[in-house]
């Protein structure tokens, strides 16, 4: 979307969200924004090393569907270009996350993101750097990203999910924000233990219900790994001078979040 469109959307949120009355904002995105990086695959498919493969595809030695019939590019690149971490969307992704953080702090609300179209289940999250020692219930940077696709979509093979899982790290979005995937799938649908606890390649759905204290089952997944375990500097973050996000500074003191 353009900057003007973002301003219209965020402006309406600021006008219509009543502080103290609105407690939770659900943001719907076409694809997940907190998700394992696919930059490595994008770089591979656009490299010169793949030229012989493209030539064989044009000669129809490989099955149809490998190459785009219009421009001769690798077909899967069309899907990769739609992801938030693709090179063409990095700046937009950064700005959106910072905008949502500022809105959460300004209006004292919790923000949850729902996105899908990746044919598997998972939960990503953004949260404040543990060095800031901000409790989660007061953390305006804490935003879970629920990942669920249409139940009719065929899930990817286990190998694809395992490859994505191996790319998972605790990313440093900026000096104040971390992001990673939550290890919540300890068991598969057949009750067998899973090695890949972050991504579930099964048909899935997402049920959204109002929270009532005492009605939620106790959580079972282990705590997310500490940033020192698996940490990588985000390739997406680039300090911006064009926009100002006052609530993203370390010395920000947002009002107490209402749950």
KEVEXFI-568505 format. One record per residue (C-alpha): x, y, z; residue in three letters. Coordinates in steps of 0.1 Angstrom, whole numbers, plus 5000, padded with zeros to 4 digits. Last residue first. Example, Ala and Ser with C-alpha at 12.3 -4.5 7.8 and 13.67 -1.06 7.14 Angstrom:
residues 2
513749895071SER/512349555078ALA/
END
This chain:
residues 259
494249375287UNK/494849745293UNK/498349865287UNK/499750115312UNK/500650445296UNK/503650455274UNK/507050555288UNK/509550575259UNK/513150595270UNK/514250305248UNK/512650475217UNK/509850305198UNK/507150535212UNK/508350845193UNK/508350685158UNK/509650945134UNK/509750895096UNK/512150995068UNK/515250925088UNK/515050545087UNK/517550305103UNK/517549995082UNK/516149675096UNK/515349395072UNK/518549195074UNK/517749135110UNK/520749075132UNK/520848715142UNK/520248545175UNK/519948185184UNK/520648115221UNK/521448465233UNK/517948585224UNK/516448345250UNK/514648055235UNK/510848085237UNK/509347925269UNK/508247565266UNK/504847475251UNK/502047365275UNK/499847665283UNK/497047605308UNK/493647575292UNK/491747905289UNK/488347945307UNK/489748075340UNK/489748445329UNK/487448495298UNK/489148575265UNK/486848645236UNK/487248385208UNK/489148365175UNK/489348015160UNK/492147965135UNK/492147685110UNK/494547405099UNK/495547155072UNK/498847025083UNK/502447145079UNK/502947255115UNK/505747515121UNK/507347605154UNK/507847265172UNK/509747085144UNK/510946775163UNK/507446655168UNK/506146415194UNK/503346185182UNK/499746265192UNK/498346195157UNK/497746565151UNK/501446625159UNK/502946695194UNK/505146975207UNK/503647235184UNK/504047555204UNK/507647665198UNK/506948035192UNK/508548195162UNK/510948485165UNK/511148865167UNK/513049115189UNK/512449485193UNK/514449765210UNK/517649785190UNK/515749705158UNK/514249385143UNK/516849175161UNK/515948825149UNK/515748525172UNK/516348265146UNK/514248035123UNK/516047915092UNK/516047555105UNK/512247585108UNK/511947685072UNK/513947375061UNK/511747155085UNK/508547295069UNK/509847225034UNK/510946875044UNK/507646795060UNK/505946845027UNK/503747155021UNK/500047165033UNK/497247135007UNK/494947435010UNK/491347335017UNK/491747455054UNK/492447805043UNK/495647915059UNK/496648005095UNK/499548205110UNK/498748395142UNK/501248685146UNK/501748785182UNK/502449155189UNK/504549255220UNK/505949605212UNK/503449775235UNK/504849575264UNK/502849635295UNK/501449285299UNK/504749145287UNK/506749305315UNK/509349545302UNK/512949455313UNK/514649675286UNK/517349415282UNK/514649165273UNK/514349345239UNK/510749425235UNK/508449175216UNK/507449065181UNK/505848725177UNK/505348445152UNK/502748175157UNK/502447875134UNK/500247675110UNK/500847565074UNK/499647645039UNK/501547975035UNK/498448175026UNK/498048305062UNK/497948615083UNK/496448725116UNK/498148995137UNK/497349075173UNK/497549425188UNK/497049495225UNK/495849845234UNK/497050145253UNK/495950395226UNK/499350565222UNK/501450255230UNK/499550025207UNK/499550295179UNK/503250345182UNK/503949975180UNK/501649945150UNK/503450225132UNK/506750055140UNK/505549725125UNK/504149905094UNK/507350105088UNK/509649805090UNK/507449605066UNK/507149885041UNK/510949915041UNK/511449545036UNK/508749505008UNK/510749494976UNK/513549284991UNK/511149015001UNK/510648995039UNK/506949085037UNK/506248795014UNK/504548854980UNK/507848844961UNK/508348484973UNK/505048384957UNK/506048524923UNK/509548374928UNK/507948024928UNK/507548054890UNK/511248084882UNK/511648354856UNK/511048304819UNK/509148634815UNK/505648524803UNK/505748144806UNK/506948164842UNK/509347874848UNK/509047554868UNK/505347504859UNK/505847254831UNK/508046964838UNK/511746984832UNK/513246904799UNK/510947164784UNK/513847344766UNK/512847654786UNK/513247444817UNK/516647324807UNK/517747684801UNK/516347784835UNK/518347504852UNK/521547624834UNK/520947984846UNK/520547884883UNK/524147974892UNK/523448314878UNK/521448394910UNK/517848494911UNK/516548164925UNK/519348154951UNK/518848504963UNK/515148454967UNK/515748134986UNK/518148305010UNK/515748595015UNK/513048355027UNK/513248455064UNK/511148265089UNK/507848435097UNK/506548745116UNK/504748935088UNK/502448645078UNK/500648675045UNK/497448845035UNK/497349055066UNK/494449105091UNK/495049325121UNK/493049245153UNK/492949535178UNK/492349465215UNK/491349665245UNK/488949925231UNK/487250105260UNK/490150245280UNK/491350445250UNK/488650465224UNK/489750345190UNK/487750535164UNK/489950845157UNK/493350685161UNK/492250385140UNK/490850615113UNK/494250795111UNK/496050465109UNK/494050355079UNK/494250695061UNK/497950735068UNK/498650385055UNK/496750475023UNK/498850785019UNK/502050595024UNK/501150364996UNK/500050005000UNK/
END
